[in-house]
Amino acid sequence: MGKKKEKPINLNELEEEEKMKYEIAEELGLLDRVLAQGWKSLTSKETGRIGGLVTKRRREQEDRTAQPEKKYRKQEEERQNFDKTTHF
């Protein structure tokens, strides 16, 4: 069985989620090992930590983009409730 050829990684041409993985690996001090030996060189604890932080950041990004919509819906509900309770 032949050994898999590993191509060099260009950090500028990665998709957003992949970039995030590499950024988190760098923050955790693991990027050098990942670049030299690949993701397989990490322990399950290290990869789990990276995956958990990716999930956390993705949720934070989704919350930030959904905030204006949530705020609008809440204002609309408050207006409707006010209209229902105000009878002149």
C-alpha positions as CSV (number, residue, x, y, z in Angstrom):
1,M,0.0,0.0,0.0
2,G,1.5,3.4,-1.0
3,K,1.9,6.3,1.3
4,K,-0.5,9.2,0.8
5,K,1.0,12.2,-0.8
6,E,0.6,15.2,1.3
7,K,0.4,18.5,-0.5
8,P,1.4,21.7,1.2
9,I,-1.3,23.8,2.8
10,N,-1.9,27.3,1.6
11,L,-3.6,29.0,4.5
12,N,-4.8,31.8,2.3
13,E,-6.9,29.5,0.1
14,L,-9.0,27.7,2.7
15,E,-12.7,27.9,3.3
16,E,-13.9,29.9,6.3
17,E,-14.5,26.9,8.5
18,E,-11.0,25.4,7.7
19,K,-9.4,28.8,8.4
20,M,-11.2,28.9,11.7
21,K,-9.8,25.4,12.6
22,Y,-6.2,26.6,11.8
23,E,-6.7,29.8,13.7
24,I,-7.9,27.9,16.8
25,A,-5.0,25.4,16.4
26,E,-2.6,28.4,16.4
27,E,-4.3,29.9,19.5
28,L,-3.8,26.6,21.3
29,G,-0.2,26.4,20.3
30,L,-0.8,23.4,18.0
31,L,-0.4,24.9,14.5
32,D,3.3,24.0,14.1
33,R,2.6,20.4,14.8
34,V,-0.4,20.3,12.5
35,L,1.5,21.9,9.7
36,A,4.5,19.5,10.2
37,Q,2.7,16.3,10.9
38,G,-0.9,16.8,10.0
39,W,-4.1,16.6,12.1
40,K,-3.5,12.9,12.8
41,S,-0.6,14.0,15.1
42,L,-3.1,15.5,17.6
43,T,-4.6,13.7,20.5
44,S,-8.4,13.2,20.7
45,K,-8.5,15.7,23.5
46,E,-6.8,18.3,21.4
47,T,-9.0,17.7,18.3
48,G,-12.1,17.7,20.6
49,R,-11.0,21.1,22.0
50,I,-10.6,22.5,18.5
51,G,-14.0,21.1,17.4
52,G,-15.7,22.5,20.5
53,L,-14.2,26.0,19.9
54,V,-15.2,25.9,16.2
55,T,-18.8,25.0,17.2
56,K,-18.8,27.8,19.8
57,R,-17.6,30.4,17.4
58,R,-20.0,29.3,14.7
59,R,-22.9,29.7,17.1
60,E,-21.7,33.1,18.1
61,Q,-21.5,34.2,14.5
62,E,-25.0,32.9,13.9
63,D,-26.3,34.8,16.9
64,R,-24.7,38.0,15.8
65,T,-26.2,37.7,12.3
66,A,-29.6,36.8,13.7
67,Q,-29.8,39.6,16.3
68,P,-31.4,42.3,14.1
69,E,-34.1,39.8,13.0
70,K,-34.8,38.8,16.6
71,K,-35.0,42.4,17.8
72,Y,-37.4,43.3,15.0
73,R,-39.7,40.4,15.8
74,K,-39.7,41.3,19.5
75,Q,-40.5,45.0,18.7
76,E,-43.3,43.8,16.4
77,E,-44.8,41.5,19.1
78,E,-44.7,44.3,21.6
79,R,-46.4,46.7,19.2
80,Q,-49.1,44.1,18.5
81,N,-49.6,43.4,22.2
82,F,-49.9,47.2,22.9
83,D,-52.4,47.5,20.1
84,K,-54.5,44.7,21.6
85,T,-54.5,46.3,25.1
86,T,-55.1,49.9,24.0
87,H,-58.8,50.5,23.3
88,F,-60.1,54.1,23.2
